[in-house]
Amino acid sequence: MKQFLPIIFLIIFLGILSSANIYLARRFSFYFDLTSTRYLYVAFGSLTVFMIAGIISTTNAQGTFANWIYILASIVMGFLLYLLISVAIVDLISLFVKSVPRLLGISALSLAVLITAGGIINAQYRRISEVEIPIKGLKNELVAAHLSDIHIGHFWGPKTLQKIVDKTNAQNPDVVFITGDLFDGRIRLNSKSLEPLKQLKAPVYFVEGNHDGYSGAEEVKQNLREIGVTVLENEVTHFNQIQIIGLNHMRADDGDPGMHGTGKKPSMRSVLDQLNIFPEQPTVLLHHSPDGIEYANQHGVDLYLAGHTHNGQLFPFNFVVGMVYKYNKGLHAYKGTRIYTSQGVGTFGPPMRVGTKSEIVLLKLKPVES
């Protein structure tokens, strides 16, 4: 049955897209009193094909033309989502408030444009999320900045990274943790894009994410090492008072296919069993996705830092992601292990955030009072 899941998902996905296009075409035909719906079917169908083909074909493209195709296709994706929602809202309101059809159409279009524009602006406003976490064994308070899912690529480049670095430095952290998806394609995959990271005033530790893998994980890591970032690949290191475990992006367990299956590669369970971990020391685990917390807990991890989910990034997908990932955003606890899942600093796909936020997480690790 499992082998048919991708096909079933594809059929359902195409069915939803087709139904959405039919719905939009018929509603706008009604709104603007058009004699034929044929051209609207073609128009919405063409936008959908452009959206999907544009993103898939240009994700790792490096040319200027391909970059603009990706940008337009991504924005079209966000706009069509909110056009569909806006039309549904307007139709619902029209059941109770009678209005001229043309006004309904204009209202739906205006609402979709406003949400799209607002989402683009919101994605660029990066908030500081401060969290206090008690850690057993700490002698003094330690301040850590947690960055995740920056997604340098078609939208975000060195200027954006510079703003993130400046805002991070302003918090005066003792250490900086980056939990993957630093890149979002090969278009800006070079050492120049990472120059701002040199200005971070604290030591930096990095683990890969799935999008780093799509872009070229080894190249990403090499560039980071050249500028002094400590790259952790299924290993343990120490900083100040804490033990740091850094894992590559992987499944939680050997039998878990995961959303981004890693084939025959190791799992968190198997790798953690092989590492030389001292459970009695204050321990922070870095892993891209918030999976396998039970295995982290078995090895005495005090704090698990992850990202990956974006908290869905766009409403209503935050509710969908919340069903897929138990720890989809913010601070949670599992027995003696705390986990913080960042909503991310950047974006994937549409450069928008609706109902979510771009965040730099400031973790104040405090000794446990006796």
N, C-alpha and C positions, 0 to 999 in steps of 0.2 A: 504493500500500500504506500509506503514512504516514497518509493520511486516515482509514484504518480502525483505526489503533492505539488511539484513545480508546475506540472501541466494543469492541474486543477486550479492552482492559484492564478496562472496565466489566463485561463478561461474566465474565471470570476472577474479578474482585473479588466479584461477586454469587454466583458459584459457591462461592467459598471461604467466604463468610458463611453461605450456606445449609448447606453441609456441616458447618460448625462448630456451627450451631444444632441440626442433627439429631444430631450426635455428643453434644453436651451433654445434650439432652433424653433420649436413650436411656440414657446413663450414669446420670443422676440418677433415672431411672425404675427402673433396676436397683438403684442404691444403696439407695433407700428403698422398694423393693418396691411400686411403684405399679401399679395394674391398668390404667391408661390413660396413654399418653404424650401424648395430645392437648393436655392443658392445659399441659404443659411446652413443647411446640412453640409454642403461643400465647404463653407467658410469655417464652421466649428470643427469639422473633421480634419481640414487642412491644418488648423492651428494645433490640434491634438497630435497629428503626425509630426509636425515641425517640432513641437515640444519634446516628444519622446526621441525622435531620430536626432534632433539637434544636440540634446544632452548626451545621449549614448555615444554618438560618433565623434564628439569633440572634447570629451572629458579629459583625455590625455593629449589632445592636440596642442601645438605650441605656436601656431601662426596667428597673426593679428585677426585675419578674417574668421578663423575658427573660434577665436576668443569671443568675438562679437556674436557669433551664432550661439555659442553657449550662454552668453549673458542674456540675449533676447529670449532664447528658449526657456531659460530658468525663470525669467520674469513672467513670461507667458504662462508657465506652470502655476505660479502663485496667483496671477490675475484670474485665470480660469477657475481655480478652486474657489476664490472669493466671489466670482461672478455667479457661480452655481449656488453658493450659499446665499448671496444677496437676492437672487431671483426667488429662491425658496422663502426667504424672509418676507419679501415684498408680496408674494402670493398669499402667504399666511395672513399678513396684515389686511390684504384686500378682501378677505373673507368677512372682516368686521367693519372695515372702512372703505366705502365705495369711492372709486376714483377713476379718472380718465385713463384708459390703457396706455397711451403715450407717456403720461406722467409716471406710471408704474415702471415702464421701461427705462426712462431717464433716471428715476430714483435708484433702480437696481444697478445701472451702469455707474452712477455717481458713487454709490456705496462701495462697489467693488474697487473703484479707482482710489477712494479714500483709504480703504483698508490696506490695499497694496502699497500705497505711498507711506502710510503710517508704519507698516511692517518694515519697510526698507529703512526708514529713519530709526525705528526702535532697535533694529539689529546693530546699528552703528553706535548706540549708546551703551557703553559697557559699565555695568554696576559692580561695586565692591560688595561681596557677601561675606560678612564677618561671622565666624563661628568659634565658640570656645569649646575645647574638647579636653577633658581630664585624661591624663595618661599615667598609668602606674609606672613607677621607677624613675620618672623625670625628677631632676633636682631643681631645675630652673625652667621658667617659661621659655618656650621656643615658638617663634612666629614663622609659619610656612605659607608661601603663596602657591596656590594650585591653579595651573592653567591647563586647559584641555580644549581640543577641537578648534584650533585656530584656523585651520583650513586655508593656508596660503595657496592661492591659485588664480582662478579667473577673476574673482572679485577683490580678494584681500591680498595685499602685497606688502613690501617693506615699510611703506608709510603707515599702514594699519598696525603692523608689528611694532613699529616705533612708538605709536600711541599706547599700545598694550604694555610695552616695556616701561615707558615713562610713568604710567599709572601704577604699575607694579612697584617700581622703585620708590614711588611716593609713599608706599605703605611700610617701607623699611623692613622687609622680611629677612629672616636669618638664612632661609633656604627657599629655592623655587623648584616645584615639581611640575613637570609637563607630562600629562598622561595620554599622549598620542594624537593622531590626526593633525599633525603640524602642517602637513601639505594636503592639497586637494586636487592633485594633477601635476603634470610635469611642466606646465607653462612657466612657472617661476621657480622650478627646482634647481637652484644654484646657490653658491655660497653668498652672493650679494644679497639675496633675499633674507638671509639670516644675520646680516651684519648688526642689526639692532640688538640681538641677543647678547652681543659682546658687552653691552652697556649695563646689563643686569648686575647689580652690586652684590648679589648673593650667589653662592654655588648653585648650579642648575643640574637637575637629574631628569632624564628623559626615558620614556618607554614608547615603543611604536604603537600605532593604531592601524586599523584595517585600511584606511585611505593612504597612509604612508606606504603600505604594502602595494596598493594599486599604482602609486606614483613611482615607487622604486625605493624600498625600505633601506637597502644597503647604501645607496647614494645619499639618502637623507641622513643616515647615521654617520657616514663618513664626513659629511659637511659639518655636522654638529660637533664631532670630535675635534675637527680642525679649529673650531672657535672656542674650545675649552669646555664644552658641555659634557657631562658624564652620561654616557649612554649605557643603560643596563639591559642586558639580554639574558634573562633567566639566571640571575645572580644576586648575591647578597653583598652589600657594602655598608659602611658606617659613616655617619656624619654627626659630629658633636656627641649628643647623648643617645642618639637613636640608631637603630638597625633598619636599613632600608632594603626591601626586597623589590626588585624590578623584573617584571615578566613581559615577554613578548605577547602580542595579542593571540589568544588561543581559547579553545573551548574549556569549559569548567571540568568536564569529565570525558573519558574516552567514548562513552556511549551517547554523548550530547552533541547532536548535529549543529546546534546553535543557529543564530540568524546569519552568521558569516562563518560557515563551517570551514575548518582548516585541514580537512582531509586527514592524512595519516600523521600529522604533526603532533607533538606532545600536548598534553592537557595540563591544566593548572594542578589537578590532583597529582599527576605523576611527577611533574617538575618540582612541586613543593616538597614532595617526599624525598627527593634527591638532594635538595639543598642543605647546606650546613647552617641551620637556623637555630638561634638561641632563644627559646620561648620566654625566658625570664627577662630579657632586655626589652625596653620600649621599642616597638616595631611598627613601621609604616610599610604597607604593601602598595605598589604602583602597578596597575593593570588597566588597560584601556576600557574594557566593558565591565559593568558591575555584575559579574558572574562568579560563582564558586565561593561565596563568602563562607560557606560551611567548612571548606578546606583551609581557608585562611584562618578561621577560628581554631581549627585543630592544631595549627602551628603557632598559636599564641600571638597572632597579629592583633595589635591594638587599634590600628586605624587603616582602613582600606580606601584608597583614593582612585576614582574612576571617572569616566566621562561617557562618550559614545552616543548616549541617548538623545542629546539636545533637548530632552524633555518634550520630544515630538516636534519642536521648533515652531510649527504652524498649527493653530487651532483648526480642526478638532483632533489632530493627531497626538496631542499631549495625552488625551484619554486612551488612545490606542496603545501608545508606548507604555502607559501606566499598566495596561493589562499584560503586556509582553514582559516588562521588567519590573520585578517587585521593588527594586530600589532605583527608580527611574530619575529621581532628582533629590537633592538636598541630603540632610543627615538622617541616618537610621542606625539601628543597633541590632545585632544578632548575637545573642548570648553576651560574651565579653568583648566582642569586636564591633567597633563603630565603622560605618561606611559613609563616605560622602561622594555623591555622584554629581559632578558639575554639569550644568546645562550647556557649557561650552562658551568660548569667547567669540567664535566665528559662526559661520553657517555653511550648510551643504545644500546644493541645489539653489532654490530661490534665495536671494540675499535679503531675506525677510525673517522677522520674528513677530508672531501674533499670538498673544497669550503666554509667551515665554520671555526669557531675558538672556542677554549675553552677560556672562559674569566672570569676574576675577575673584576667586575664593581666597579669603584671608583666614587661615586657621591659627588660632591661638592655642597652642598645646600647653596645658597647665599641669603642674604636679598634682597628684591626688592628695588632698589634705587628710592627714591621719587623725 
